[in-house]
Amino acid sequence: MVEGIELVDGGFVDWTQKLLGNKKERLLISGTGIDLQFITGMLDKII
């Protein structure tokens, strides 16, 4: 969290279990909001 804004999110999803019909299937996803980094000026601080 930067300046009260979450830039990264992720977690386990169950749609692969449903798609494959396999309860043991696990998928961990993650992502970052590059657009929010532009809006908040974070990229200027990093580069």
N, C-alpha and C positions, 0 to 999 in steps of 0.2 A: 504494500500500500504506500503510495506516494502522495503527499499532500491531501490525504483523505480519499484518494481515488484508487480503486483496484485496477491494476494493469494486467495481471495474470490470473488465470482461472484454470481449473482442471478437476479431474476426478474419474471414478469408474462409471461406465455406462453399461446398460443392460440390453441395448438393441442388438448386439451381436449374439447374445444368448437366444433372443427371440428369433433372429434371422436364421441361425444355424440349428435351433432346437436342442442346444447343448447347455445345460445348467452349469457346467464347469468352465465354460468360456468366459474370459475376462478381458476387458479392454480399458486401458488407462489412457485418457486423453489430456492434453494441456494446450493452452494457447495464450497469446499475448496480444494486447490491443495496441498495435503500432499507431493507429489513428489517434488514440488518446495520448500517446507519447508526443505526437506532433502538437496536439491542442494544448497540452500542459507545458510544453517547452522542455521536456525531459531529454530529448535527443540533443539539444544544444548543450546541456550540462554534461552529457556522456562523451560527445565527440570532441 
